[in-house]
Amino acid sequence: MIPLTRIFSFILLLSCLIALSTAHTSTEGASHFFKSNHTNNWAVIVDTSRYWFNYRHVANALSFYRSVKRLGIPDSQIILMLADDMACNPRNPHAATVFNNKNEAINVYGDDVEVDYRGYEVTVENFIRVLTGRLPETTPRSKRLLTDERSNVLVYMSGHGGDGFLKFQDSEEISSDELADAFGQMHEKLRYHELLFIIDTCQASSMFQKFYSPNLIGIASSKVGEDSLSHHIDPAIGVYVIDRFTYYALEFLESVTSQSQKTLAQFFQTCPKSKCRSTVVTRTDLFIRDPSKVLVTDFFGSVRNVEFLQRPASKQRKREEFMDLQPKLDRGSFTYLPQFPRF
């Protein structure tokens, strides 16, 4: 007969082994929890304002466009919507240029800017159609948001807004409910993995109060009841050239590289009220991951999923033979390459 002391010792040992195993599994699960696991990046950048005195809203959008391109997102994965062509406005003293600083060091409307929706094409209907993928069959590929369930999407909007709405070209508005439902459709149709929504307008936080879809994270330049203010004027142009929130956000992004370890939590702190003169608001309750562990480059950079074969592929190899090889590869061993060097 086995003594009770041995039975108790065995039970205690078994309990310890189970606890260690569970702790190891939990640690692995936690580390996996903080990874994005996305395979591609897209950006939708929207200026909703017309008229010369709204020059800064065009400069805001083009500045974010420049940042995401610098960090690796190609034009083929950026939808740029500009409601007015400030570069060719008759009152522009510097034809074919848009500057975001009075020093006029950087022309953000350079030769490499590809505008997808311009002027009267920038409507609430077209914006929602782009997000949800409900575009006419004749729409060219360059005007489509071709995302999938592994796409991280950045949506940036700048213009004039109020409590629960954002104006488009001073002729129509998109409401917070319509925007929430558009993102809801994107989730139902598997059109994003994670989505970062940034809006620079008056009473900006009202635009994400109705959001309900998972894996959304938002940052707004002002809370309900507050205005979002411009930063400075360029005397040579005669108008304000950038808004405060966007100015300080870009100041932060200029220090970010494709290999940077800076996080969204740090990005959220770039414009305190002492600088912005408005209260920057973030919404993270729908987002699964901790913003302090989410890299800025998860949304502003570009991920290239490069897979390596375990043996050389002959040029004469038939497609059927190559496809037979796929199941044999260990998909867990694949890694991401760093950004390709910029020449």
Contacts in CASP RR format, 6 or more apart in sequence:
PFRMAT RR
TARGET T0000
AUTHOR 0000-0000-0000
METHOD contacts of the structure
MODEL  1
MIPLTRIFSFILLLSCLIALSTAHTSTEGASHFFKSNHTNNWAVIVDTSR
YWFNYRHVANALSFYRSVKRLGIPDSQIILMLADDMACNPRNPHAATVFN
NKNEAINVYGDDVEVDYRGYEVTVENFIRVLTGRLPETTPRSKRLLTDER
SNVLVYMSGHGGDGFLKFQDSEEISSDELADAFGQMHEKLRYHELLFIID
TCQASSMFQKFYSPNLIGIASSKVGEDSLSHHIDPAIGVYVIDRFTYYAL
EFLESVTSQSQKTLAQFFQTCPKSKCRSTVVTRTDLFIRDPSKVLVTDFF
GSVRNVEFLQRPASKQRKREEFMDLQPKLDRGSFTYLPQFPRF
33 288 0 8 1.000
33 289 0 8 1.000
34 289 0 8 1.000
34 290 0 8 1.000
34 293 0 8 1.000
34 294 0 8 1.000
36 152 0 8 1.000
36 193 0 8 1.000
36 194 0 8 1.000
36 289 0 8 1.000
36 294 0 8 1.000
36 295 0 8 1.000
36 298 0 8 1.000
37 150 0 8 1.000
37 193 0 8 1.000
38 150 0 8 1.000
38 151 0 8 1.000
38 152 0 8 1.000
38 193 0 8 1.000
38 194 0 8 1.000
38 298 0 8 1.000
38 303 0 8 1.000
39 150 0 8 1.000
39 151 0 8 1.000
39 303 0 8 1.000
39 305 0 8 1.000
40 77 0 8 1.000
40 147 0 8 1.000
40 148 0 8 1.000
40 150 0 8 1.000
40 151 0 8 1.000
40 152 0 8 1.000
40 302 0 8 1.000
40 303 0 8 1.000
40 305 0 8 1.000
41 73 0 8 1.000
41 77 0 8 1.000
41 151 0 8 1.000
41 152 0 8 1.000
41 153 0 8 1.000
41 154 0 8 1.000
41 298 0 8 1.000
41 299 0 8 1.000
41 300 0 8 1.000
41 301 0 8 1.000
41 302 0 8 1.000
41 303 0 8 1.000
42 73 0 8 1.000
42 77 0 8 1.000
42 78 0 8 1.000
42 79 0 8 1.000
42 145 0 8 1.000
42 146 0 8 1.000
42 147 0 8 1.000
42 151 0 8 1.000
42 152 0 8 1.000
42 153 0 8 1.000
42 154 0 8 1.000
43 64 0 8 1.000
43 65 0 8 1.000
43 68 0 8 1.000
43 73 0 8 1.000
43 77 0 8 1.000
43 78 0 8 1.000
43 79 0 8 1.000
43 153 0 8 1.000
43 154 0 8 1.000
43 155 0 8 1.000
43 156 0 8 1.000
44 78 0 8 1.000
44 79 0 8 1.000
44 81 0 8 1.000
44 130 0 8 1.000
44 131 0 8 1.000
44 145 0 8 1.000
44 153 0 8 1.000
44 154 0 8 1.000
44 155 0 8 1.000
44 156 0 8 1.000
45 61 0 8 1.000
45 64 0 8 1.000
45 65 0 8 1.000
45 68 0 8 1.000
45 78 0 8 1.000
45 79 0 8 1.000
45 80 0 8 1.000
45 81 0 8 1.000
45 154 0 8 1.000
45 156 0 8 1.000
46 61 0 8 1.000
46 81 0 8 1.000
46 122 0 8 1.000
46 127 0 8 1.000
46 155 0 8 1.000
46 156 0 8 1.000
46 157 0 8 1.000
46 158 0 8 1.000
47 57 0 8 1.000
47 58 0 8 1.000
47 60 0 8 1.000
47 61 0 8 1.000
47 62 0 8 1.000
47 81 0 8 1.000
47 82 0 8 1.000
47 83 0 8 1.000
47 84 0 8 1.000
47 122 0 8 1.000
47 158 0 8 1.000
47 159 0 8 1.000
48 57 0 8 1.000
48 81 0 8 1.000
48 83 0 8 1.000
48 122 0 8 1.000
48 157 0 8 1.000
48 158 0 8 1.000
48 159 0 8 1.000
48 160 0 8 1.000
48 166 0 8 1.000
48 167 0 8 1.000
48 168 0 8 1.000
48 169 0 8 1.000
49 57 0 8 1.000
49 58 0 8 1.000
49 83 0 8 1.000
49 84 0 8 1.000
49 158 0 8 1.000
49 159 0 8 1.000
49 160 0 8 1.000
49 167 0 8 1.000
49 169 0 8 1.000
49 170 0 8 1.000
50 83 0 8 1.000
50 84 0 8 1.000
50 119 0 8 1.000
50 169 0 8 1.000
50 170 0 8 1.000
51 84 0 8 1.000
51 170 0 8 1.000
52 86 0 8 1.000
52 89 0 8 1.000
52 91 0 8 1.000
52 239 0 8 1.000
53 239 0 8 1.000
54 84 0 8 1.000
54 159 0 8 1.000
54 160 0 8 1.000
55 86 0 8 1.000
55 98 0 8 1.000
55 237 0 8 1.000
55 239 0 8 1.000
55 240 0 8 1.000
55 241 0 8 1.000
56 230 0 8 1.000
56 239 0 8 1.000
56 240 0 8 1.000
56 241 0 8 1.000
56 242 0 8 1.000
56 243 0 8 1.000
57 83 0 8 1.000
57 158 0 8 1.000
57 159 0 8 1.000
57 160 0 8 1.000
57 243 0 8 1.000
58 82 0 8 1.000
58 83 0 8 1.000
58 84 0 8 1.000
58 86 0 8 1.000
58 98 0 8 1.000
59 86 0 8 1.000
59 98 0 8 1.000
59 99 0 8 1.000
59 100 0 8 1.000
59 108 0 8 1.000
59 241 0 8 1.000
59 242 0 8 1.000
60 100 0 8 1.000
60 158 0 8 1.000
60 159 0 8 1.000
60 200 0 8 1.000
60 242 0 8 1.000
60 243 0 8 1.000
60 246 0 8 1.000
61 80 0 8 1.000
61 81 0 8 1.000
61 82 0 8 1.000
61 156 0 8 1.000
61 158 0 8 1.000
62 82 0 8 1.000
62 98 0 8 1.000
62 100 0 8 1.000
62 108 0 8 1.000
62 109 0 8 1.000
62 113 0 8 1.000
63 100 0 8 1.000
63 108 0 8 1.000
63 242 0 8 1.000
63 246 0 8 1.000
63 250 0 8 1.000
64 156 0 8 1.000
64 198 0 8 1.000
64 246 0 8 1.000
64 249 0 8 1.000
64 250 0 8 1.000
65 78 0 8 1.000
65 80 0 8 1.000
65 108 0 8 1.000
65 113 0 8 1.000
66 106 0 8 1.000
66 108 0 8 1.000
67 250 0 8 1.000
67 253 0 8 1.000
67 254 0 8 1.000
67 300 0 8 1.000
68 78 0 8 1.000
68 154 0 8 1.000
68 300 0 8 1.000
68 301 0 8 1.000
69 75 0 8 1.000
69 78 0 8 1.000
69 112 0 8 1.000
71 253 0 8 1.000
71 256 0 8 1.000
71 257 0 8 1.000
71 258 0 8 1.000
71 297 0 8 1.000
71 300 0 8 1.000
71 301 0 8 1.000
71 302 0 8 1.000
72 258 0 8 1.000
72 301 0 8 1.000
72 302 0 8 1.000
72 339 0 8 1.000
73 300 0 8 1.000
73 301 0 8 1.000
73 302 0 8 1.000
74 302 0 8 1.000
75 112 0 8 1.000
75 114 0 8 1.000
76 142 0 8 1.000
77 302 0 8 1.000
78 114 0 8 1.000
78 116 0 8 1.000
79 116 0 8 1.000
79 117 0 8 1.000
79 130 0 8 1.000
79 143 0 8 1.000
79 145 0 8 1.000
80 113 0 8 1.000
80 114 0 8 1.000
80 115 0 8 1.000
80 116 0 8 1.000
80 117 0 8 1.000
81 115 0 8 1.000
81 116 0 8 1.000
81 117 0 8 1.000
81 118 0 8 1.000
81 121 0 8 1.000
81 122 0 8 1.000
81 126 0 8 1.000
81 127 0 8 1.000
81 130 0 8 1.000
82 115 0 8 1.000
82 117 0 8 1.000
82 118 0 8 1.000
82 119 0 8 1.000
82 122 0 8 1.000
83 119 0 8 1.000
83 122 0 8 1.000
83 168 0 8 1.000
83 169 0 8 1.000
84 119 0 8 1.000
84 169 0 8 1.000
85 118 0 8 1.000
85 119 0 8 1.000
86 92 0 8 1.000
86 98 0 8 1.000
86 109 0 8 1.000
87 95 0 8 1.000
87 96 0 8 1.000
87 97 0 8 1.000
87 98 0 8 1.000
87 109 0 8 1.000
88 95 0 8 1.000
88 96 0 8 1.000
92 237 0 8 1.000
93 236 0 8 1.000
93 237 0 8 1.000
94 104 0 8 1.000
94 236 0 8 1.000
94 237 0 8 1.000
96 109 0 8 1.000
97 107 0 8 1.000
97 109 0 8 1.000
97 110 0 8 1.000
98 107 0 8 1.000
98 108 0 8 1.000
98 109 0 8 1.000
99 105 0 8 1.000
99 106 0 8 1.000
99 107 0 8 1.000
99 108 0 8 1.000
99 234 0 8 1.000
99 237 0 8 1.000
99 241 0 8 1.000
100 106 0 8 1.000
100 108 0 8 1.000
100 241 0 8 1.000
100 242 0 8 1.000
100 247 0 8 1.000
100 250 0 8 1.000
101 234 0 8 1.000
101 241 0 8 1.000
101 242 0 8 1.000
102 232 0 8 1.000
102 233 0 8 1.000
102 234 0 8 1.000
102 235 0 8 1.000
102 236 0 8 1.000
102 241 0 8 1.000
104 234 0 8 1.000
104 236 0 8 1.000
114 142 0 8 1.000
116 142 0 8 1.000
116 143 0 8 1.000
117 126 0 8 1.000
117 130 0 8 1.000
117 143 0 8 1.000
119 169 0 8 1.000
120 169 0 8 1.000
122 168 0 8 1.000
122 169 0 8 1.000
123 168 0 8 1.000
123 169 0 8 1.000
123 172 0 8 1.000
124 168 0 8 1.000
124 172 0 8 1.000
124 173 0 8 1.000
124 174 0 8 1.000
124 178 0 8 1.000
127 168 0 8 1.000
127 174 0 8 1.000
128 134 0 8 1.000
128 174 0 8 1.000
128 178 0 8 1.000
128 182 0 8 1.000
129 135 0 8 1.000
130 143 0 8 1.000
130 144 0 8 1.000
130 145 0 8 1.000
131 145 0 8 1.000
131 155 0 8 1.000
131 182 0 8 1.000
131 183 0 8 1.000
131 185 0 8 1.000
131 186 0 8 1.000
131 191 0 8 1.000
132 182 0 8 1.000
132 185 0 8 1.000
132 186 0 8 1.000
132 189 0 8 1.000
132 191 0 8 1.000
133 144 0 8 1.000
133 145 0 8 1.000
133 189 0 8 1.000
133 191 0 8 1.000
135 143 0 8 1.000
135 144 0 8 1.000
145 153 0 8 1.000
145 191 0 8 1.000
147 153 0 8 1.000
147 186 0 8 1.000
147 191 0 8 1.000
147 192 0 8 1.000
148 190 0 8 1.000
148 191 0 8 1.000
149 190 0 8 1.000
149 191 0 8 1.000
149 192 0 8 1.000
149 193 0 8 1.000
150 193 0 8 1.000
151 191 0 8 1.000
151 192 0 8 1.000
151 193 0 8 1.000
152 192 0 8 1.000
152 193 0 8 1.000
152 194 0 8 1.000
152 195 0 8 1.000
152 196 0 8 1.000
152 298 0 8 1.000
152 299 0 8 1.000
152 303 0 8 1.000
153 186 0 8 1.000
153 191 0 8 1.000
153 192 0 8 1.000
153 194 0 8 1.000
153 195 0 8 1.000
153 196 0 8 1.000
153 299 0 8 1.000
154 195 0 8 1.000
154 196 0 8 1.000
154 198 0 8 1.000
154 299 0 8 1.000
154 300 0 8 1.000
155 195 0 8 1.000
155 196 0 8 1.000
155 197 0 8 1.000
155 198 0 8 1.000
156 198 0 8 1.000
156 199 0 8 1.000
156 200 0 8 1.000
157 166 0 8 1.000
157 198 0 8 1.000
157 199 0 8 1.000
157 200 0 8 1.000
157 201 0 8 1.000
157 207 0 8 1.000
158 199 0 8 1.000
158 200 0 8 1.000
158 201 0 8 1.000
158 243 0 8 1.000
158 246 0 8 1.000
159 166 0 8 1.000
159 167 0 8 1.000
159 200 0 8 1.000
159 201 0 8 1.000
160 166 0 8 1.000
160 167 0 8 1.000
160 170 0 8 1.000
160 201 0 8 1.000
160 202 0 8 1.000
161 167 0 8 1.000
161 201 0 8 1.000
161 202 0 8 1.000
161 203 0 8 1.000
161 204 0 8 1.000
162 201 0 8 1.000
162 202 0 8 1.000
162 203 0 8 1.000
162 206 0 8 1.000
163 203 0 8 1.000
163 206 0 8 1.000
163 224 0 8 1.000
163 225 0 8 1.000
164 175 0 8 1.000
164 176 0 8 1.000
164 203 0 8 1.000
164 206 0 8 1.000
164 207 0 8 1.000
164 209 0 8 1.000
165 173 0 8 1.000
165 174 0 8 1.000
165 175 0 8 1.000
165 176 0 8 1.000
165 206 0 8 1.000
165 207 0 8 1.000
166 173 0 8 1.000
166 174 0 8 1.000
166 179 0 8 1.000
166 199 0 8 1.000
166 201 0 8 1.000
166 207 0 8 1.000
167 173 0 8 1.000
168 174 0 8 1.000
176 206 0 8 1.000
176 207 0 8 1.000
176 208 0 8 1.000
176 209 0 8 1.000
176 210 0 8 1.000
177 210 0 8 1.000
179 207 0 8 1.000
179 208 0 8 1.000
179 210 0 8 1.000
179 211 0 8 1.000
180 208 0 8 1.000
180 210 0 8 1.000
180 211 0 8 1.000
180 212 0 8 1.000
180 213 0 8 1.000
183 195 0 8 1.000
183 197 0 8 1.000
183 211 0 8 1.000
183 213 0 8 1.000
183 216 0 8 1.000
184 212 0 8 1.000
184 213 0 8 1.000
185 191 0 8 1.000
186 192 0 8 1.000
186 195 0 8 1.000
186 213 0 8 1.000
187 213 0 8 1.000
187 214 0 8 1.000
187 215 0 8 1.000
192 215 0 8 1.000
193 215 0 8 1.000
194 215 0 8 1.000
194 216 0 8 1.000
194 217 0 8 1.000
194 287 0 8 1.000
194 289 0 8 1.000
194 298 0 8 1.000
194 299 0 8 1.000
195 213 0 8 1.000
195 215 0 8 1.000
195 216 0 8 1.000
195 217 0 8 1.000
196 217 0 8 1.000
196 218 0 8 1.000
196 219 0 8 1.000
196 264 0 8 1.000
196 299 0 8 1.000
197 208 0 8 1.000
197 211 0 8 1.000
197 216 0 8 1.000
197 217 0 8 1.000
197 218 0 8 1.000
197 219 0 8 1.000
198 218 0 8 1.000
198 219 0 8 1.000
198 220 0 8 1.000
198 249 0 8 1.000
199 207 0 8 1.000
199 208 0 8 1.000
199 219 0 8 1.000
199 220 0 8 1.000
199 221 0 8 1.000
200 221 0 8 1.000
200 228 0 8 1.000
200 243 0 8 1.000
200 245 0 8 1.000
200 246 0 8 1.000
201 207 0 8 1.000
201 221 0 8 1.000
201 222 0 8 1.000
201 228 0 8 1.000
202 222 0 8 1.000
202 225 0 8 1.000
202 226 0 8 1.000
202 227 0 8 1.000
202 228 0 8 1.000
203 222 0 8 1.000
203 223 0 8 1.000
203 224 0 8 1.000
203 225 0 8 1.000
203 226 0 8 1.000
203 227 0 8 1.000
204 220 0 8 1.000
204 221 0 8 1.000
204 222 0 8 1.000
204 223 0 8 1.000
204 228 0 8 1.000
204 281 0 8 1.000
205 220 0 8 1.000
205 222 0 8 1.000
205 223 0 8 1.000
205 224 0 8 1.000
205 281 0 8 1.000
205 283 0 8 1.000
206 224 0 8 1.000
207 220 0 8 1.000
208 216 0 8 1.000
208 218 0 8 1.000
208 220 0 8 1.000
208 283 0 8 1.000
209 224 0 8 1.000
211 218 0 8 1.000
211 283 0 8 1.000
211 286 0 8 1.000
212 286 0 8 1.000
213 286 0 8 1.000
214 286 0 8 1.000
214 288 0 8 1.000
215 286 0 8 1.000
215 287 0 8 1.000
215 288 0 8 1.000
216 283 0 8 1.000
216 286 0 8 1.000
216 287 0 8 1.000
217 264 0 8 1.000
217 282 0 8 1.000
217 283 0 8 1.000
217 284 0 8 1.000
217 286 0 8 1.000
217 287 0 8 1.000
217 291 0 8 1.000
217 294 0 8 1.000
218 282 0 8 1.000
218 283 0 8 1.000
218 284 0 8 1.000
219 267 0 8 1.000
219 268 0 8 1.000
219 280 0 8 1.000
219 281 0 8 1.000
219 282 0 8 1.000
219 283 0 8 1.000
220 280 0 8 1.000
220 281 0 8 1.000
220 282 0 8 1.000
220 283 0 8 1.000
221 228 0 8 1.000
221 243 0 8 1.000
221 244 0 8 1.000
221 245 0 8 1.000
221 246 0 8 1.000
221 271 0 8 1.000
221 276 0 8 1.000
221 278 0 8 1.000
221 280 0 8 1.000
222 228 0 8 1.000
222 245 0 8 1.000
222 276 0 8 1.000
222 278 0 8 1.000
222 279 0 8 1.000
222 280 0 8 1.000
222 281 0 8 1.000
223 278 0 8 1.000
223 279 0 8 1.000
223 281 0 8 1.000
226 278 0 8 1.000
226 279 0 8 1.000
227 278 0 8 1.000
228 243 0 8 1.000
228 244 0 8 1.000
228 245 0 8 1.000
228 276 0 8 1.000
228 278 0 8 1.000
229 243 0 8 1.000
229 244 0 8 1.000
229 276 0 8 1.000
229 277 0 8 1.000
229 278 0 8 1.000
230 240 0 8 1.000
230 242 0 8 1.000
230 243 0 8 1.000
230 244 0 8 1.000
231 240 0 8 1.000
231 241 0 8 1.000
231 242 0 8 1.000
231 243 0 8 1.000
231 244 0 8 1.000
231 247 0 8 1.000
232 240 0 8 1.000
232 241 0 8 1.000
232 242 0 8 1.000
233 239 0 8 1.000
233 240 0 8 1.000
233 241 0 8 1.000
234 240 0 8 1.000
234 241 0 8 1.000
242 250 0 8 1.000
244 271 0 8 1.000
244 275 0 8 1.000
244 276 0 8 1.000
244 277 0 8 1.000
244 278 0 8 1.000
245 271 0 8 1.000
245 276 0 8 1.000
245 278 0 8 1.000
245 280 0 8 1.000
248 270 0 8 1.000
248 271 0 8 1.000
248 275 0 8 1.000
248 276 0 8 1.000
249 267 0 8 1.000
249 270 0 8 1.000
249 271 0 8 1.000
251 270 0 8 1.000
252 262 0 8 1.000
252 266 0 8 1.000
252 267 0 8 1.000
252 270 0 8 1.000
253 296 0 8 1.000
253 300 0 8 1.000
255 262 0 8 1.000
256 262 0 8 1.000
256 296 0 8 1.000
256 297 0 8 1.000
256 300 0 8 1.000
258 297 0 8 1.000
258 301 0 8 1.000
258 302 0 8 1.000
258 338 0 8 1.000
258 339 0 8 1.000
259 297 0 8 1.000
259 338 0 8 1.000
259 339 0 8 1.000
260 295 0 8 1.000
260 296 0 8 1.000
260 297 0 8 1.000
261 295 0 8 1.000
262 295 0 8 1.000
262 296 0 8 1.000
263 291 0 8 1.000
263 292 0 8 1.000
263 293 0 8 1.000
263 294 0 8 1.000
263 295 0 8 1.000
263 296 0 8 1.000
264 291 0 8 1.000
264 292 0 8 1.000
264 294 0 8 1.000
264 295 0 8 1.000
264 296 0 8 1.000
264 298 0 8 1.000
264 299 0 8 1.000
265 290 0 8 1.000
265 291 0 8 1.000
265 292 0 8 1.000
265 294 0 8 1.000
266 296 0 8 1.000
267 296 0 8 1.000
268 280 0 8 1.000
268 282 0 8 1.000
268 291 0 8 1.000
271 280 0 8 1.000
272 280 0 8 1.000
273 279 0 8 1.000
273 280 0 8 1.000
282 291 0 8 1.000
284 291 0 8 1.000
302 339 0 8 1.000
303 336 0 8 1.000
304 336 0 8 1.000
304 337 0 8 1.000
304 339 0 8 1.000
304 340 0 8 1.000
305 334 0 8 1.000
305 336 0 8 1.000
306 334 0 8 1.000
306 336 0 8 1.000
306 337 0 8 1.000
307 329 0 8 1.000
307 334 0 8 1.000
308 334 0 8 1.000
309 325 0 8 1.000
309 329 0 8 1.000
310 329 0 8 1.000
313 322 0 8 1.000
END
